[in-house]
Amino acid sequence: MIFHLVLLKIKPSASGEQLDNLATSLKSLSGIPGVLSIQFEPANKSVYVGYDDRTKGYTHSLLVILADKKALEIYDKDTLHQLVKSSVIKPLLDTTVTDPVLAVDWEGEAPKLPAKCSLAKHYGFYLAAVGALSIAGFVALRYRSRL
């Protein structure tokens, strides 16, 4: 599995519409053979109270997870990828700073979450609890209306 991380410094004048178009364009790259996942998000400079901003001016991050080295090569050379880079990303880069783009690739395994951290398990419990409370509330209202 290949992880392709790109940090971007987007110019401050970029509009919400331009950023939405950027996100949509990047997510469209998920159709390239070998691309397993694409995430594009703005940098979070205040993860918690007292958080030390370590973004170094990078405003957005793109993480592309690919099946293997061959998939990265296909992705790099893909016509749509080249078009998105030249016509969508490049015009939005903050050219007043040095290094508006930083890209890093590495090979690794898919992260494994411990069983106790299973999001599906917690979400399932949440849905069950909401359902049980809803039923209990409905029963209480029905019972009360008969009094």
N, C-alpha and C positions, 0 to 999 in steps of 0.2 A: 504494500500500500504506500502511495506517495502523498505527502502533504505539501501543498503549494500555498504559502502564506504571502500575501501582498499587503503592504501598508501604504496608504495613500495620504498625501497632503492635498486636500481639496481646497480650492480658493474660497475665501470667505464670501465672495459675491455669488456663489452658486445658489440658485433658487431651489425651493422645495420640489418644483416640477422637474428640474434637471437632476436632482438627487433621486427622485422616484424613477426617472427614466434610466439612470445609471443602475439602480438596483434591479429593475426589470431586465435590462440588457444583460447584466451579469448572471442573473438567474436563468436566462435563456441558454447560457452556455452548458447547462446541465444535460442538454441533448447531445453533446459531443460524446462519441464512444469512449468508454472507460472512465467517464466522470461519475463518481458515486454520490458526491454531495457538494453543494456550494452554499456558503454562508457569507453574507455581506452585511456589515453593521457599522454604525458610527462608533467612534471610541467613547468609552465611558470614563470621564475624568473624575467622577465622584462615586466610586463603587460603594464606599462607606464613609462615615464621618472621620475626618482626619486622613483620608486616603491621599497618598503622595502621587501626584500626576506624573506618570512616567512615559507619556505618549510622545515626547520629543517633537511635538507639533503635528504628528500624524493624526488625521481626523477620522479615517475610516480603515477598516480591515476587510480583507477578502481571504477566505480559507476555502480552497478547493481540495477535495479528497479524491484521489484517482486510484484506479485499480493497481497499476504497476508503472514501471519506467516507460514502457511502450505507450501507455495511455497518456503520460505527460508529454511525450514527443508528439503524439497525435494532437493533443490539446494545444501545445505551443504553435504548431503549424496550421491549425484549423483556420479556414477562411473567416468564419464568424468571429472567432477569438481575435484575429488580427483586425477585423473591422471594428469590433467593440473597443479595442485598445486605441485605435487611431481616431475614430470618429466620436466616441462617447467619453472615454476616460481622459485622453490627452487634453481635450479642450477644457476640462474641469480642473486640471492640476494647477496648483499654486506655483507658478513659475518664478515668483519673487524669492523663493527659498531654495536652498541647495537640497538635492536629493528628495524630490517630491514623491518618489516611488522607491520602495525597498521590497525586494522579493527574496524569499528563502524557500528552498525545497529540501525535504528530507524524507527518508524512507523509514517506515515504522509499522507497527501493528495497530489495529483498531483498539482504542481504549476500552478496557473492560471495567464496568462498574460492579462493585460488590453487590451481591444479592440483596443486602439490606438497603441499598440505595436505588433499587429498581423504581424508576419513575412510574412505570405502568402499575406496579403494585400500590404505590401511594395514591396515584390517580384513581385506581379502582376502589380503594378504601374511601377516598373522598366522595366519589359518586355514590357508593353504598350508603355512606353517612347522610349525604344530602337527600337521597331517596327515602331513607328510613325516617328522617326528620320531617320530610314533606308528608309522608303517609301518616305519621303521628299527629302532625298539625291538622291534617284533613279530618282524621278520626275525632280529634278533640273538638273541632268546629261542628262536626255533624252531631256529636253527643251533646254539646252545649245547646245547639238549636232545638233539641228535643225537650230540654228542661223548661 
